[in-house]
């Protein structure tokens, strides 16, 4: 199955947005591969908590500091959040 970032499950994209993580930027930066995103998408699709996820996404403050405990991609999102924070702490210099 060929899948791109835009065809990932909407709840997974919503979680990334809520966390302030751009999946596209993470792929460009090499923080995650498309194959790893596909694995995350499969876990998201198989999750038993889509209703809880929708509720969390509608009620969370943005950017959220962490995923809810039931998220099957918690470890991956935690690593992506750390990558975002590290990039902010060491902005690239121009010139």
N, C-alpha and C positions, 0 to 999 in steps of 0.2 A: 504494500500500500504506500503510495506516495502522498505525503502530507506536507503542507507548508505551515508557517506560523499562523497565517490567517484562518486556516481551517481547524486549528486546535479547538478543543471544547471551550464554549463560551464561559463556563465557570472557571476554568483554568486561566483564561485570559483575564477574566474579572479579578481573580485572586492576584495575578501579577500586577494589574492596574492598582488594586487596593494597596499593594505593598510598595508601589512606586517603582516597579521593575518593568523595564521595557524588554520584552522577550527578543525583539528584533535587535536591539542594541547589545544584548547579552550574547547573541549568536555572532554578531559582527566583532565583538570584543574577544571572542573565543572563550567566554566564561561557560558556555554550554554549546553542545552540538545539536544539530537538528535531530539526530538519532536519539539523543538524551531527551529532547523535548517530546519526541514521539512516545518514548517510554512514560514520561510524565502524563501525556495525554491518555495513554491506555489506562494508567492507574486512576486518573480522574474519571474516565468513562465507567470504570468498574466500581467506583465509590458507592457505598451504601448510604451516604449522607448528603445527597444533592439538595434536599430541602433545608437542612441545617446550613449548608454552604450559602444558599441564596439568602437566608435570613442573616447570616453573619455578614455577607457582602453588603446588604442594605443597611445594616446597623453600625458597621465599623467606622472608626475615625480614619481619615486618610491623610497621609500615608500610614497604614497600619504598621506596627512594629514587628509583628509576627503573624503567622497563620494560626487558625484555630487548631486545637489539639487533635481533632479528628481528620485533618487534611492528610491524605496519603502522600502528598508531595512536600510535606513540611521540611524535611531535610534538604531537599533540592532548593526550595524557596529560601531557606535560611542561608544557604551558600550563595545564592544570587543576591540576597540583601547585603551580605558581607562584601560581595564584589562591588556593589553600588557604593557602599560606604567607603570602601578603600579607594575607589576612583575619585570620590569627592574629596577625600583627605589628601590625595596627591594629584591635583589637577595637572594636566599636561601643559608645558610651557610652549609658547609659540615663538618661533624665530630662533 
